[in-house]
Amino acid sequence: MTIDEIREMAKAMGIQSVQKYEHKEDLIWTIQLAEGFTDCYLRIPDCTNEKCLWFENCIRKIED
């Protein structure tokens, strides 16, 4: 997913000032917090939260 696609998703969720986010990870962490999750993207190598929107992508990147 591109940074612009993630920004659009964040806007749809009501997150303000999405243009200030220069890195995908920062915006993903903000989205995670808005969803009620911890801001853990790429931070927890043994994550089991399959309900997280970013789970599959996160686990793949951690394993690489």
C-alpha angles and dihedrals in degrees: 000000000000124000089249091055090049090049090053090050091050092049090052088054091054097253110155130223096015092166091070090069109091098174127057092225093058092052093043090053089052091050091049091054091048089052091053097255129116117266093252105134108146090354104091113056095190098044117157099181099121090170090071114104090224098045100108095044092045096050092047092052094046092051093052 
